[in-house]
Amino acid sequence: PTCRDLFFAIKREYDLSVDELKGAAEAGTQVQGRLRVLKAESLGLMEECTTQFYYESEALKARVAALEEENTDLREKVTTLQANKTWLETKYKEARTKEAEA
């Protein structure tokens, strides 16, 4: 009879240990699942950020190209205006010289 009680005590300890290990294994599985979800979410966010960065960089490239074209046009206009200014100054001096001679 005393051996039987001892065996029941050992079995009870064994069952408690097995239940504890099962709980730990289930908790580990839950943590693994959470980690997989976090990984998937972070990859999704990276893809989203990369896509957004691509579209923003393309828009900025287009804007830079437009501004460079506008800058070129403005430089040409400045050159034309400077040439006109020089021509007008020359004509003005000629007119003043003729007026002074007359």
Secondary structure, DSSP 4 states (H G I P E B T S, - for coil): -HHHHHHHHHHHHHHHHHHHHHHHHHHHHHHHHHHHHHHHHHHHHHHHHHHHHHHHHHHHHHHHHHHHHHHHHHHHHHHHHHHHHHHHHHHHHHHHHHHHH-
